[in-house]
Amino acid sequence: MASAAEQRHDWAQAIADWEHAIEHIQQINRSSTYYLKAESLLNQYQESVAQVQNKLEAKTVIEGELRQSCLGE
């Protein structure tokens, strides 16, 4: 879901989806054999959140600059 949102450039939804996935991984018992597999995904998902947050911030800056340019400010 998060990857699909990224492909649509829906950064806010992608962040929400990645964070939701992170929450699910964090609910896995650390002594479980599944946690070892999920731990690598956790790192990947956290990196994805950071990357998408950067894209969202860049989009916000660009939109603000475009508004100023279009308004002649």
C-alpha positions, 0 to 999 in steps of 0.5 A: 500500500505504501509503495502504491501511494508513493507511485501516486506521489501521495506522500502523506498516505505513504507515510501513514502506510509505512508508519502503520506497517512499523506499528505492526512489526513493533507488536511482534514479540522480540523472542519470536522467530518472526521478529528476526525476519521482521527486524530487517523490514523494520529498518527498511520501513523506517528508512522509507518513512524518512525518504518520503518525509523528505519528499513531502517537505520538498513538495511543500517548499516547491508549492510555496515557491510556486505560489509566490512566483504566480502571485508575483511576490 
